[in-house]
Amino acid sequence: MGKVAGTGPDPISPTTFAPLRNPAFRSIWLATQVSSLGWLIQTVAISWLMATISTSDLMVALVQASSNLPAFILSVFAGALADNFSRRRVMFAGRCIMAIASAMLTASVALGLADPWMILGFSFLIACGGALNDPAWQASVGDIVERRDVPAAVTLLAVGFNTVRTVGPALGGIVVASFGLVTALAVTTLSYLVPLVTIWRCKWKVRSSPLPREPMRTAIYDGVRFTAMSSEIKAAIARGTLFGLASIAILALLPLVVRDQLGGGPVAYGTLMAGFGTGAVFAGVSNGIFRRRLSQERLMTLACVACAACSLALALTSSLAVAAIALALGGAGWLTAWSGVSVSVQLASPRWVVGRTISIYYALIDGGIAAGSWVWGTVAQDYSLIVALEGSAAALLLVAAAGFLFPLRERSDSEPDPLEEFDTPAVALDLKPRSGPIVVKIEYLIHEKNVEAFLGLMRERRRVQSRVGARHWTLQRNLQKPSHWTETFRTPTWTDYLRLNHRLTTSDKELDERISRLHGGELRPQIALLIERPTGPARKPEQPVPYLSRH
């Protein structure tokens, strides 16, 4: 939650609040802030409950791990659901899980049945609902608002959450101290019902595909392949994962800082969390100004340094005021760092795969956060709290230096949507949707003087075709007629071939034209569509399945 913002020269500052003019986005965004307020109250309640009933530093740190591990386990599956089914219904299902699990946790605490492992279990289940909801909600942003408002909308998700963060933890501390844990958890359960009702009432138009849904295994495979072939997305995920692993010590160990170094209670813990949120809100509001003056990579470096300073200050101070200032600095770095990675993934992903790329991003960064919670909790338990915080500060400086290996690239516009304009070619066989495998061969006539230029364009062609579904892409040159070249690739089924062509964008079509201009024949490059046939033992007469794929 709250790990998103914007990138690019300045795509959002003039219209930061423009998406709120959209009724559906405004309603869900406001309802999400109510839910986030409840989640922050619940975080304070669970963290403090664990700190009071468990003597293990590791168990306290594992509260953060239980909140982030479900995203690592379920996000890729949830992203495939978001791209293949109604994103609105997926969001509703995720919110239902959150509300039910929260109600069960409240009842357990009220009946005096809660123990450390039960707390972690319910925290994990609530996070499972969030892991199902978040990719669908993030992917729905591009469905609900205009393309030009997507960066601003994604930034508003972060600014909204971190605005709530300024009051949520302090309010949580007050509620826990004044009214008890059961009341705090009951308030959270009620807050989870608000977005549930809002999503039920709000509807928005989504462009439907003329093709059937992808099988889940194929959808996940396509999402992973697209992500693996995007250098922008890979760099963003790598930096986000490392940053999450290093920086989570600040939040995971904060209850121990309050209890052991500051001698405070839930109100002090809530106040410090509010300081963290205040710094994040300031960074979110000022994000456009910072981006106009600094590159995204420079902002990421400064964010890592700010969080390192926060972690080091927490290790050395015994003053509540100093800790609050340090956490404000850490909150600003936290949001600024996530701003470079979250919108980078959103903008680098076309609509047909955005749910999956976002889910893979969440899976890996939340895996890093969960691993970091365990690592720093173990260090604090086996060595000391100070050693863990100092180690986190050193690791954050290494993440800043990782920019030499995984630099964040600037992007001011989003990946173009597919044209989805494709005339199905006429074929002489009665193909079924699952007929296949399909083999595509394209013949080119390239004169020697154009070979180098042709090879350069075909390298780009391979990347384009492979990321939209082509498999086993090859380029062959005729040994007897060197000017004759053949591009070959496969798709598992006829439907996959149609889906591949529906995913091509305007820029992909322009690449085709550039390649065609190098073609020396009188006619355009000739395309041959073939279907592979098995050559093994013949099928029994009573089991004819002509032209069908075994996939």
N, C-alpha and C positions, 0 to 999 in steps of 0.2 A: 504494500500500500504506500502510495505517495512517492514512488521512485521514478517519476517521470517529469520532464520539462521540455525544453526546446533547444534546437541547434540552428546553424545557418547564420548568415550575415545579420539579418534582423527580420525574420519572417513573421514575428508575432507582436512586437511592441506597439505598432499602431492600432492593432485590433485585438488586444489581449482578451477583452471581455465580449467580443463580437459573438462567439458561439452561444452566449447566454440569451441571445435574441431568439434562438430556436427553442420552441416550447418543450419538445421531447427531451432535448439535451439539458435544458434548464431544470426540468422536473427531476430527472434522474440524478443530475449533478447535485442538486440540493438534498435529495433523499440520501445520496451517498455520503454527504457531509454529516447528516444525522447518524447514519450507521457508523461512520468513522469515529464520531464522538463517543458512541457506545463502545466501539472496539477499543479505544484508548482507555476508557474507564475500566473495561474488562482487563486490559493489559496490566494496569496498575494493580487491580484487585488480585489477579492471578499471580503476578510477580511477588507481591507483598505476602500473599498467602503462602506461597512456596518458601519464601525467605523465613517465615515464622514457624512453619511446621517441619522444615527439613534443615538439618545441620550440614548438608552437603553443598559446597559451592558449585559443584558440577550440576546438581539438580536445578539450582537457581538459573544457571546459564542455559540449561536445556529447555527452559520455557521459550526462549527465543528460537531455539532449534526446532521445537515442536510446531512453532508458528510458521516456519519457513520450509521445512522438509516436504510437506505435501505438494507445494508448488514444484519442487524438484522431481517428485515422483509422478505427479498427475498432469502437469501443465501441457506436455506434448500431446497427450491424449485429449485434454480439454481443448487445445487449439484445433485439433482435427475435427472435434465436434463442432466448434465455432464456425469452421469453414464449410462444413457439410450439412449442418442442420440450422434451424432458426436460432440465431444468436440471442434473440429475446427469450426464447424458451430455455436455452442453456443458462442464461443469467438467472432466470426465475428458479430453476432447479438448484443452482448453487446457493442462492439466497435462502431457499427452503432448508437446505442442509445446515446452514449457519444458524438459522433461528431454532431449529429443533435441537441441535447439539448444545446451543447456549441454554435453552430451557432445561435440558437434562443436567447440565453442569450446575445450574442454579438450584435445582431440586436436590442434587447430591450434597451440595454444601449446606443447604437448609436442613437436611436430615442428618447432618454430621457424618456422612459416609465418605467424604473426600479424603484421599491420601495422595502422596506425591505422584504416583504413577497414574492414578485416575485423573488427576488434574492435567497431566501431560497428555493423556488419552483424549480427553474432551477438547483440549486446546488443539490437538492434532486434527480432530474431526471438524472443528469450526474452520480451521485453515483449509481443510479439504474442500469445503463449500466455497471458500474464497478462491482457491485454485481453479475451481470450475467456473466461477463467475468472472474473474479478472480478465482472462484472454478474450472472452466473448464481449465484455464491456469495452475493452480497449479497441478491439476490432470493429465494434459497432460505431465508434466515434466517426470513422470515415463514412459510414452509412447514413448517419444522422445529420452531420453538418456538411457544408460545402467544402470542396477540396482545399480552397485557400485558407479555410479556418481550422484545418486539422492541427497544425502546430500549436495554435493558440488553445484549441480545445484540450490537447494533451497536456499542455502546460497548466491549464486551469485545474486539471485533475490533481496535479501536485500542489499547486498553490492552495486549493481548497483543503486538501488533507492537512497540509502544514499550518494553515490558518487554524483549523480545528485543534491541531497539536499544541498550539499556544495556550489553549484553555482546557483541553481535554484531560491531560494528565493531572493538572492541579485540581480540576473539578473531581477527577477520580479519587485523588488523595483525600479531598474534603469529604466526599460521599463515604468512602471507606472508613475514615476516622469518625465521622459524625453519625452515620446510619448503619454501618456494618457491611460486611462482604456480601451478604445475601441481597441487600438492597441494591448494591452496585451491580451485581450480576443480573438482577431482575430488570434494572434500567437498560442494561445492554441488550437483553433479549427483546424488550419492547422496541428498542432502536432498530434492531434487525428487521422488524416487521414493516418499517416505513418504506425502504426501497422495494420490498416484496410487493406491497400494494401498488407502488408507483409503476413498477415494471409491468404489472398486470394491466394497469390502466393505459399506459402509453404504448402507442404503436407507431412504426415508421416504415417507410417504403424501402425495400431492399431489392436490387436488381436480381432477378432469378436467372439461373442458367438453364439453357434448353437441354442440357445433358444430365444424365442420372448422377446420383451421388457417387463419389469415389468410395471404394471399400476402405475401411479404417486403416488397414495395413498399408495400402497404396497411398492414402492421404498422408500418413505419417512419413512414409518414405519420401514422397515428393517434397514435403516441408523440410525434412532434414537435408535433402539434396540441394534445394534452393538456398537454404541457409549456408551450407558448406561452400557454395559457389559464389557467395556474395562477400567480397573482401570487407565492405563497410560493416555488414552485420557481424562478421567474425571478429573484427577489431573491437566493435562495441561490446560484444559478449565477453571477450577475453578481459577487457579492462573492467567491465562491470563485475565479473566473477571475482577477480583479484581484489577489487576495491571492497566488495561485500565481505570477503573472507577476512580482510585486514581490519576494516572499520567497525564491524559489528561488535567488537569488544566494548566500545563506548556504551552501547545500549544493553548488551548482555550482562555486563558486569556492574552497571550503574546501581542496581539494588544493593550490591555488596559494598560499593563506595559509600552509599548513604548509611548503611548499617554499621560498617566497620571503621570508616575513616571520618565520617561527619557526625556519627551518633544521632542521626535523624530518624524520622518515621515516615509514614505514607505521605504526609503533607509535604515534607521536604523532597521526597522522591517525585511527587507530582509537580512541584515547583521547578525542579531541575529539568524535568521533561518539557515543561512549558518553555523554559529558556531555550532548549534545543529547538522546539517548534518555532519560537520567535525568530531565531537566526535563519531557519529555513524559509519562513515567509519573506523576510527581508531579501534573501537571495532570489526567491522566485519573482518578487515584484521588480527587482533591479536587474533581472536576467537579461533583458533586452539591451540595457545600457552596457553591461559587461560584454555582451557578444559583439557590440559595435566596435569595441576598442581592443578586444583580445580574441585570439583564435580559440577554437574549442579545445584544442590540445593544451594551450596555455591555461585555460580555465580548469581543465581536469588536473593539471599539475598543482595549481593553487588550491584546489579543493582537497587534494591529498595532503598538502602541507598543513592546511587549516585543521583537518581532522587529526593529523599527527600531533599538532600542538595541543588540541583538546585532550587527546588521550594522555599525553605527557603531563599536562596540568592536573588532570584528575589523579594521576599517580602520585603527585607531589604535594597537593594542597589538602588542608584540613578545614578550609573556609568555605561555607556555603555560598557566599557571594562570588568568590573566585571561581568555584565550580560552575555556578550559573553562567558567568561570562564565558568560561571555556566551552560550555555546552552550546551557547549561542553561536560561537565561532564554529563549533563542530556541526551544528545544524545547517549553517550556511554552506559549509563544505559538502555536507551530505547531499543536499538538494542540487547544488551546482554540479557535483560529480554525476549524479543520476541523470541530470538534464542532458549531458552529452551523449548518453548511451540509449536512453529510452526512445526519444524522438528519432534518433538516427535509425533505429530498427523500424519504427513506424514509417518513416519517409522512404526507406530503401525497399519497402515491401509492397508489391501490387496487391489489390484487394483480394484476389483469389487465394492468396497464401498468407495474408497478414495475420490471421489468427494463429497459424502454426509458427510463424517466425517469432511473434510476440511470446507465444507459449514456450518455445525453445529458449528464448532469452530469459524468461522468468524461471524456467527450470534450472538453468545453469547458475544464474546469479543467486537464486534462493538456495541452491545446493551449496554455493560458496558461503552464503550467510549461515546456513545450518552447520556446515563444517567449521566455520570460524567460531561459532558459539561453543561448539564442543572443544575445539582446540584451546581457546582462551580460558574456558571454564576449567579444563584439565590443568593448564599451566597455573591458574590461580590456586587450585586445590593442591597441586604437588609442590609448588614453589611458593609464590605469594601473589597477592593482588597487584602489588606494585610491579613485579616482574612481568605479569601478563599485560598490563597497560603500556609499559615501556616497550615490550615486544611488539604490541600493536602499532605503536608510533613508528618503530623502525620498519615494520612491514609496509606501512602506508607510504613511507619515503621510497621504498623499492617499487611500489605500484606507480608512483609518479615517474620514476626512471624507466618503467616499462613502456613509456610512450615512444622510446626509440625503436621498440620491436612492434608495438601495436598502436600506431598513431590514429587518433580519431580524425576522420576526414570531414571537411565542411560540406554541407548540402543544404541548399536553400529551397529546393522544391521536392515534391514527392515523386516516387516512382510512378510513371504513367500507368493508367488502368489498361487492361487488355481491350483491343478493339471489339472482340467477340463478334466480328463480322467475317464469316467464312462460309463459302458455298461448298457443301458436301460434294465431293467428286462422284461422278457416275461410275458404277462398277458393274461388271457383268455377272457377278456371283451374288447369291442371296445371303449377304452377311448379317450375322446377329450381333448385338452389342458386345458380346464377349468373344466374338470370332477373333482369331489371331494365332500366333503373333503376326503383326503387320511389319513388313519390311519396306522402307522408302528408299528409292535410289534416284538421285538427281544427276544428270549428265551435263558436264560443262566442256566447252571447247575454249581453251586458254592458250593464247600465243605466248611464246617464250618471253617476250618483253614485259608481259603482264604477270608472270608467275609469282614474283616476290610480293606484289601488291595483292594478288589473289590469295596467297597463303596467309598474309596478314589479316585479310578480311575473314578468311575461313576459321582462323583461330577465334575470332570474336563470334563467328557463326556457331562454332562448337559450344561455346559458353551459353549463348542464347538458347539454342535448341535443347541442350542438356538440362538447363534449369527449368524449362517448361515441360519436360517429360520424355525427351528423346533418350534412348539407351543404346549403348554400344555404337556410339557415333564414330565413323571412320572416314577418311579421305584417301582415295586410291588414285594412282596414276597408271595409265595404260603403258606397259612396256613396249608394245609394238607401235602404238600411236601416242607419243608423249604429250601431245596437245590435248588428249582426252582425259578428263578427270571425272571421278565418280564419288559423290557424297552418299554415304549410306548410314541409316540409323534404324532402330526398331522401336516399336511400342508393344506392350503386352497384348493389347486388344484393339479392336476397331474403335471402340469408344475412347480409349486412351489417345488414339491418333486424332480423333476429332477434338478432344479436350486440349491437346497440345496446340492445335491451330487456333482455338478460341482464346488461348492465353497470350498470343503474340500481340505486341504493342505497336504503335506507330513507328517508333524508333527501330523495332525489329524488322518491320516491313521496309523501312528505308535502307536497312542493311542489305536486304534481299535485292533491292534495286541497284545498289552500288556494286554488288557482286555480278548482277546481270549485265551491267555495263561493260564488264571485263570479258563477258562471254562473246566469243568470236563467231558463233553460228548465226545463220539468217533468222532462225526462230529462237524463241526464249529457251532457256535450259529445260530439257525434257524430264518430266517426273514420272517414275514408274512405281506403282503400288503393287506389292506382292504379299502373298500370305504363305507362311511356312506350312508345309505338310509333313506329318510324321512318316518316317520310312521304316518303322519297325513292323512287327507282325500285324497283319490286317485285323481290323475289329470284327467281332462276330456280327453276322447280319442283323441279329435282333437288337444290336446296340449301336446304330449309326448315329454319329454326332459330327456331321461334315463341317469342316472349317472352324471348329470350336477350339478355343484355347484351353489348356489344362490349368491355367492360372486361376 
